[in-house]
Amino acid sequence: MSRLSRARMLPVPIDPTVSLQWPDKLKSDTLDYALDPSLWLQDGGDLLDAIDVTLPPQSGLTLLWWGVVEGKAAIALTGGTPGLTTISVTLFTTAGRQHTLNVTLNVQNDNTTFLAPVPLRLPGNYCLPPSSLSNNGTVLTLEDGSPLTL
């Protein structure tokens, strides 16, 4: 390995003064959000493989689905308790790297009364991202029960 290529693999410090924040949502909104890890992955020839999402219980948010969509970490949220909340998204790559990002989301109150949709799940608690493949209304799955996605 050359000296130059070793230097490119050194970790870049993350500036703690820079925070990630998604656009605000109304409590009655059902919206999808994404994180694009392409800059993080560009030099390693690595790909985003899976994600995990942690919502604080007091957030009142409902996670409808999560997954990798077109190389991005994508989630869909509905509901929420008005105010700021921090959502943790852990990225997993095909090369075995893992990185957790904390993203702030501001939920605003509105005058709409609604019932949050119930998230669809496969056995094993697998969610159904919009990139799931189906055949005649049946979701195609891998041997472990996870949905087959694009």
Secondary structure, DSSP 8 states (H G I E B T S, - for coil): --HHHHHHTS-----TT--EE---EETT-EEEEEE--HHHHTTTT--EEEEEEE--GGG-EEEEEEEEETTEEEEEEEE--SEEEEEEEEEEETTS-EEEEEEEEEEE--S---------EETTTEE--TTB-EETTEE-B-TTS-B-B-
